[in-house]
Amino acid sequence: MVFLHTVSLSLLSLALSARASFQDFGIPQSDATVNVRVFDVGTTTMANAMALFVHPVLTGRENMTSSMLSFLIEHNGKRMLFDLGMRNDTQNFSPTVASYFPGLVAKLDEPNGEITGILETAGIALDTVDAVIWSHAHFDHIGDMSKFPNSTELIIGSETDMDTYPQVPTASLKAEDFAGRTVTKIDFSKANLTFSGLKAIDYFGDGSFYLMDTPGHMAGHITALARTTNSSFIVLGADTFHHPGEVRPRPAFQQQYPCPAHLLEDAKAISTDYFWSPKSSSGAFDLASRPEQLFAVSDTAGSFYADPVTSEISIVKLANFDADPDFFVLASHDISLRGAIPVFPAFLNQWKQQQLKENSVWGFLNKSSPSFIFTTV
């Protein structure tokens, strides 16, 4: 009897240790997956705009340079794009958005394509794209929908402002963004799943791909959870955060993913005039003892976060995924990912086996990275 009891306890222990951590988030088990690939569509520099995204902003770091990512999702013969990046013919945005150029958006840097042309060059005909998902309706995510055939469905958050120019002269969107196609609004009031506090909808109904309500940045802002193997996921974080310093470091994350020694050395250069940690000394920042993320969401007038408080809450919820080994969080504008993750035609499904997360999440602390904006210049 004692032997049987011991065996039973051992089996229970094995079962608990074998439990995938994604189950702790309430995510149902499934063997259904999607294939995920990414396009690095382009780079923007927004003049004197850093304070509209994060604080503190250090002297000489006022410009915001970021990448634009578009994700190709494939499942059972279906193709979808999550975000499109920006159209190149900026004069053809609505007048409100076109006025950003070349003032606020000072320049477009290389690489700089347009997703429709990138797809066609890659051999992907636009009429094979079944749906486009806008994480939200900002100009650097919506591309040029008029270039897609009417058969391509457009999927948006239910709170997305669908006012269009010229009917509404000040609108950011244009009538041609929606004309002639099916537009599906994702209504999270009907969601019966919640992951890390985010309402979720099982898009295909088989556990392979979820859309998540992630409010704060803009009305209708959504993220996605893509199952890349039966126990690993990529979180398409969209604009929940714009710089990895808004989500890292946090204690749980540092415990799971200690910063590599060479980047800890680089991190010593972080200005102690702007950033604090218990074990820092004058002129030498100590990252390991930092109890919270480096940047806060901008709450200044004109902030690109429509609701800064809600945005911070959404970041905390995504940070739970970020600290977990089953999840790889990819934000649309994280330029530190450039060169750290493979782009199309490579697949991201084996990110865990390839250690893409371990090799990229601290890249923003590399002093040679454009993401290293923690010193004055």
C-alpha positions as CSV (number, residue, x, y, z in Angstrom):
1,M,0.0,0.0,0.0
2,V,2.8,2.4,0.9
3,F,4.5,1.5,-2.5
4,L,1.3,2.2,-4.4
5,H,0.8,5.5,-2.6
6,T,4.4,6.5,-3.4
7,V,4.0,5.6,-7.1
8,S,0.7,7.5,-7.2
9,L,2.4,10.6,-5.7
10,S,5.3,10.3,-8.2
11,L,2.9,10.1,-11.1
12,L,1.0,13.1,-9.8
13,S,4.3,15.0,-9.5
14,L,5.3,14.1,-13.1
15,A,1.9,15.1,-14.3
16,L,2.1,18.5,-12.6
17,S,5.7,19.1,-13.9
18,A,4.6,18.1,-17.4
19,R,1.7,20.6,-17.3
20,A,2.4,23.3,-19.9
21,S,2.5,26.8,-18.4
22,F,0.1,28.1,-21.1
23,Q,-2.7,26.1,-19.3
24,D,-2.2,28.4,-16.3
25,F,-3.6,31.2,-18.5
26,G,-6.7,29.3,-19.1
27,I,-5.8,28.6,-22.7
28,P,-7.5,25.3,-23.9
29,Q,-5.3,22.5,-25.1
30,S,-5.3,22.0,-28.9
31,D,-3.1,20.4,-31.6
32,A,-4.3,23.0,-34.1
33,T,-1.6,25.5,-35.1
34,V,-1.1,28.4,-37.5
35,N,2.1,29.1,-39.5
36,V,3.5,32.6,-38.7
37,R,5.9,34.6,-40.9
38,V,6.8,38.2,-40.6
39,F,7.6,41.0,-43.0
40,D,9.7,44.0,-42.0
41,V,7.8,46.6,-44.0
42,G,9.7,49.7,-43.2
43,T,11.1,52.3,-40.7
44,T,9.8,55.6,-39.7
45,T,11.4,58.5,-37.8
46,M,8.9,60.8,-36.1
47,A,10.4,64.2,-35.2
48,N,10.3,65.3,-31.6
49,A,7.7,62.6,-30.9
50,M,9.3,60.5,-28.3
51,A,7.5,62.3,-25.5
52,L,4.2,61.3,-27.1
53,F,5.1,57.6,-26.6
54,V,7.2,57.2,-23.4
55,H,8.7,59.0,-20.5
56,P,11.3,59.9,-19.4
57,V,12.8,61.3,-22.6
58,L,16.5,62.0,-22.4
59,T,18.2,65.0,-24.0
60,G,19.0,64.2,-27.6
61,R,16.6,61.3,-27.8
62,E,13.5,63.3,-28.8
63,N,13.0,61.6,-32.2
64,M,11.1,58.3,-32.4
65,T,12.5,55.7,-34.8
66,S,10.6,52.5,-35.2
67,S,10.0,49.5,-37.5
68,M,6.7,48.4,-38.9
69,L,6.0,44.7,-38.9
70,S,3.3,42.8,-40.9
71,F,2.5,39.1,-40.0
72,L,1.4,36.5,-42.4
73,I,-0.9,33.9,-40.7
74,E,-1.7,30.7,-42.6
75,H,-4.1,28.0,-41.5
76,N,-5.7,25.1,-43.4
77,G,-5.3,26.9,-46.8
78,K,-6.4,30.3,-45.4
79,R,-4.1,33.3,-45.5
80,M,-4.5,36.4,-43.3
81,L,-2.3,39.4,-42.6
82,F,-2.1,41.0,-39.2
83,D,-1.4,44.6,-39.8
84,L,0.0,46.0,-43.1
85,G,2.4,48.8,-42.2
86,M,2.1,52.0,-44.1
87,R,1.4,53.0,-47.7
88,N,4.2,54.7,-49.5
89,D,2.2,57.4,-51.3
90,T,1.7,59.4,-48.2
91,Q,0.0,62.2,-50.2
92,N,-2.9,59.8,-50.8
93,F,-3.8,59.4,-47.1
94,S,-6.8,61.4,-45.9
95,P,-5.9,65.1,-45.6
96,T,-5.6,64.8,-41.8
97,V,-3.0,62.0,-42.0
98,A,-1.3,63.4,-45.0
99,S,-0.6,66.5,-43.0
100,Y,1.8,64.5,-40.8
101,F,4.3,64.4,-43.6
102,P,7.0,65.6,-43.7
103,G,6.5,67.3,-40.4
104,L,5.7,64.9,-37.6
105,V,6.9,61.9,-39.6
106,A,10.2,63.4,-40.6
107,K,11.3,60.6,-42.9
108,L,10.9,57.1,-44.1
109,D,14.0,55.1,-43.7
110,E,15.2,51.9,-45.4
111,P,13.9,49.2,-45.5
112,N,10.8,50.8,-46.8
113,G,8.4,48.9,-48.9
114,E,4.6,48.6,-49.2
115,I,3.2,45.2,-48.1
116,T,1.2,44.7,-51.3
117,G,4.4,45.0,-53.4
118,I,6.4,42.9,-51.0
119,L,3.8,40.2,-51.2
120,E,3.7,40.1,-55.0
121,T,7.5,40.1,-55.1
122,A,7.5,37.1,-52.7
123,G,5.1,35.3,-55.1
124,I,2.0,35.8,-52.9
125,A,-0.9,37.0,-55.1
126,L,-3.1,39.5,-53.3
127,D,-6.2,37.5,-54.3
128,T,-5.0,34.6,-52.1
129,V,-5.2,36.8,-49.0
130,D,-8.5,35.9,-47.4
131,A,-8.5,38.5,-44.7
132,V,-6.6,41.5,-43.3
133,I,-6.7,42.2,-39.6
134,W,-6.1,45.7,-38.5
135,S,-4.8,45.8,-34.9
136,H,-6.1,49.3,-35.0
137,A,-6.7,52.1,-37.5
138,H,-3.5,54.2,-37.2
139,F,-1.8,55.0,-40.6
140,D,1.2,52.8,-40.0
141,H,-0.9,49.7,-39.7
142,I,-3.7,50.0,-42.3
143,G,-1.6,50.0,-45.5
144,D,-3.6,50.6,-48.7
145,M,-6.7,48.3,-48.6
146,S,-7.8,49.6,-52.0
147,K,-5.1,47.4,-53.6
148,F,-6.6,44.2,-52.2
149,P,-9.4,42.6,-54.1
150,N,-13.0,42.9,-52.7
151,S,-12.8,39.2,-51.8
152,T,-10.3,40.1,-49.0
153,E,-12.2,40.5,-45.7
154,L,-11.2,43.3,-43.3
155,I,-11.3,42.5,-39.6
156,I,-11.3,45.3,-37.0
157,G,-12.1,45.8,-33.3
158,S,-15.7,46.7,-32.6
159,E,-14.8,50.1,-31.2
160,T,-12.9,51.2,-34.3
161,D,-13.9,54.6,-35.6
162,M,-15.2,54.0,-39.1
163,D,-15.7,57.6,-40.1
164,T,-14.2,58.2,-43.5
165,Y,-13.0,61.0,-45.7
166,P,-14.6,62.8,-47.6
167,Q,-17.9,62.2,-45.8
168,V,-16.2,63.4,-42.6
169,P,-13.5,65.9,-43.7
170,T,-11.4,65.4,-40.6
171,A,-11.5,61.6,-40.6
172,S,-8.2,59.6,-40.7
173,L,-9.6,56.8,-42.8
174,K,-10.9,57.0,-46.4
175,A,-14.0,55.5,-47.9
176,E,-11.9,53.3,-50.1
177,D,-10.5,51.5,-47.1
178,F,-13.9,49.8,-46.7
179,A,-15.5,50.1,-50.1
180,G,-16.9,46.9,-51.6
181,R,-15.6,44.4,-49.1
182,T,-16.8,42.6,-46.0
183,V,-15.9,44.4,-42.9
184,T,-16.1,42.2,-39.7
185,K,-16.1,43.8,-36.3
186,I,-14.9,41.6,-33.5
187,D,-17.3,42.0,-30.6
188,F,-15.5,41.1,-27.4
189,S,-18.7,41.5,-25.3
190,K,-19.5,38.0,-26.7
191,A,-16.1,36.5,-25.6
192,N,-16.2,33.5,-23.3
193,L,-12.5,33.3,-22.9
194,T,-10.1,35.4,-20.9
195,F,-6.3,35.1,-21.0
196,S,-4.1,37.1,-18.6
197,G,-7.1,39.4,-18.1
198,L,-7.7,40.0,-21.8
199,K,-11.0,38.9,-23.4
200,A,-10.3,36.5,-26.2
201,I,-12.1,35.1,-29.2
202,D,-11.1,31.8,-30.9
203,Y,-11.0,33.0,-34.5
204,F,-11.0,29.6,-36.3
205,G,-12.8,27.7,-33.5
206,D,-10.0,25.2,-33.1
207,G,-7.6,26.9,-30.6
208,S,-5.0,27.8,-33.2
209,F,-5.5,31.6,-33.3
210,Y,-7.1,34.0,-30.9
211,L,-7.9,37.7,-31.1
212,M,-7.6,39.6,-27.8
213,D,-9.2,42.8,-26.6
214,T,-6.2,45.0,-25.6
215,P,-7.5,48.5,-24.9
216,G,-5.7,51.8,-24.2
217,H,-3.6,52.7,-27.2
218,M,-6.6,53.5,-29.5
219,A,-10.3,52.6,-29.6
220,G,-10.6,49.2,-31.1
221,H,-7.0,48.1,-30.5
222,I,-6.6,44.3,-30.6
223,T,-3.8,41.8,-30.3
224,A,-3.5,38.2,-31.3
225,L,-2.3,34.9,-29.9
226,A,-1.0,32.5,-32.5
227,R,-0.4,28.9,-31.5
228,T,2.8,27.9,-33.2
229,T,3.1,24.4,-31.7
230,N,0.7,22.6,-29.4
231,S,2.3,24.3,-26.4
232,S,4.0,27.5,-27.6
233,F,2.6,30.8,-28.8
234,I,3.5,34.1,-30.4
235,V,1.7,37.1,-29.0
236,L,1.2,39.7,-31.8
237,G,1.4,42.7,-29.4
238,A,0.6,45.4,-32.0
239,D,0.9,48.8,-30.3
240,T,0.3,47.7,-26.7
241,F,3.9,49.1,-26.3
242,H,6.2,50.8,-28.7
243,H,9.5,50.2,-27.0
244,P,10.5,47.1,-25.1
245,G,11.6,49.3,-22.2
246,E,7.9,49.8,-21.5
247,V,7.5,46.2,-20.6
248,R,11.0,45.2,-19.4
249,P,12.6,44.6,-17.0
250,R,10.2,43.2,-14.4
251,P,11.1,40.8,-11.6
252,A,9.3,37.8,-13.0
253,F,10.8,38.4,-16.5
254,Q,14.4,38.8,-15.1
255,Q,14.0,35.6,-13.1
256,Q,13.0,33.6,-16.2
257,Y,15.3,35.4,-18.6
258,P,18.4,36.8,-16.9
259,C,20.1,39.6,-18.9
260,P,23.3,38.3,-20.6
261,A,26.5,39.5,-19.1
262,H,27.6,41.6,-22.0
263,L,24.3,43.5,-22.1
264,L,24.4,44.0,-18.3
265,E,27.7,45.7,-19.0
266,D,26.1,47.9,-21.7
267,A,23.3,48.7,-19.3
268,K,25.7,50.3,-16.8
269,A,25.7,53.2,-19.2
270,I,22.0,53.9,-18.6
271,S,21.7,57.4,-17.1
272,T,21.4,57.3,-13.4
273,D,20.1,60.9,-13.6
274,Y,16.9,59.5,-15.2
275,F,16.7,55.9,-14.0
276,W,16.9,54.4,-10.5
277,S,17.7,51.0,-9.1
278,P,18.6,50.1,-5.5
279,K,22.2,48.9,-6.3
280,S,23.1,51.6,-8.8
281,S,25.9,54.0,-8.1
282,S,26.7,57.3,-9.6
283,G,27.5,56.7,-13.3
284,A,26.9,52.9,-13.1
285,F,23.3,51.7,-13.5
286,D,22.5,48.3,-12.0
287,L,19.8,46.6,-14.2
288,A,19.5,43.4,-12.1
289,S,18.1,45.3,-9.1
290,R,15.7,47.5,-11.2
291,P,12.2,46.6,-9.7
292,E,10.2,47.7,-12.7
293,Q,10.2,48.6,-16.4
294,L,12.4,51.4,-17.6
295,F,9.8,53.5,-19.4
296,A,6.3,54.6,-18.5
297,V,3.5,55.2,-21.1
298,S,3.3,58.9,-22.1
299,D,0.4,60.7,-20.4
300,T,1.3,64.1,-21.9
301,A,-1.1,66.1,-24.0
302,G,-1.2,64.6,-27.5
303,S,0.0,61.2,-26.3
304,F,-0.3,58.4,-28.8
305,Y,-1.9,56.4,-26.0
306,A,-5.5,57.5,-26.0
307,D,-6.0,56.2,-22.4
308,P,-2.6,56.0,-20.7
309,V,-3.9,54.4,-17.5
310,T,-5.7,51.6,-19.4
311,S,-2.6,51.2,-21.6
312,E,-0.4,50.6,-18.6
313,I,-2.8,47.9,-17.4
314,S,-2.8,46.2,-20.8
315,I,1.0,46.3,-20.8
316,V,1.0,44.5,-17.4
317,K,-1.3,41.9,-18.8
318,L,1.0,41.3,-21.8
319,A,4.0,41.3,-19.4
320,N,2.6,38.1,-17.9
321,F,3.0,36.4,-21.3
322,D,6.4,38.0,-21.7
323,A,7.7,36.4,-18.6
324,D,6.4,33.0,-19.5
325,P,8.6,30.5,-21.6
326,D,5.6,29.4,-23.7
327,F,5.0,32.8,-25.1
328,F,7.0,35.1,-27.4
329,V,5.7,38.7,-27.5
330,L,6.3,40.7,-30.7
331,A,5.3,44.3,-30.8
332,S,4.8,46.0,-34.2
333,H,7.3,48.8,-33.7
334,D,10.1,47.0,-31.8
335,I,13.1,47.9,-33.9
336,S,15.4,45.9,-31.6
337,L,13.9,42.8,-33.3
338,R,15.5,43.7,-36.6
339,G,18.2,41.1,-37.3
340,A,17.2,39.1,-34.2
341,I,14.2,37.2,-35.7
342,P,14.1,35.8,-39.3
343,V,11.8,37.5,-41.8
344,F,9.8,36.0,-44.7
345,P,10.2,33.4,-46.1
346,A,11.3,31.9,-42.8
347,F,8.7,30.6,-40.4
348,L,8.6,31.6,-36.8
349,N,6.9,28.5,-35.5
350,Q,10.1,27.0,-34.1
351,W,11.0,30.1,-32.2
352,K,11.3,28.2,-28.9
353,Q,13.6,25.5,-30.2
354,Q,15.7,28.2,-32.1
355,Q,15.9,30.3,-28.9
356,L,14.7,33.4,-30.7
357,K,13.2,34.8,-27.5
358,E,16.3,34.3,-25.4
359,N,18.4,35.9,-28.2
360,S,16.3,38.9,-28.7
361,V,14.4,40.1,-25.6
362,W,17.4,42.1,-24.2
363,G,18.6,43.4,-27.5
364,F,17.2,46.9,-26.7
365,L,20.1,47.2,-24.2
366,N,22.8,46.8,-26.8
367,K,24.4,50.2,-27.1
368,S,24.7,49.8,-30.9
369,S,20.9,49.3,-31.2
370,P,18.6,52.2,-32.2
371,S,16.5,51.1,-29.2
372,F,19.3,52.1,-26.7
373,I,17.9,55.5,-25.8
374,F,18.9,55.6,-22.2
375,T,21.8,58.0,-22.4
376,T,21.9,61.7,-23.3
377,V,23.5,62.7,-26.5
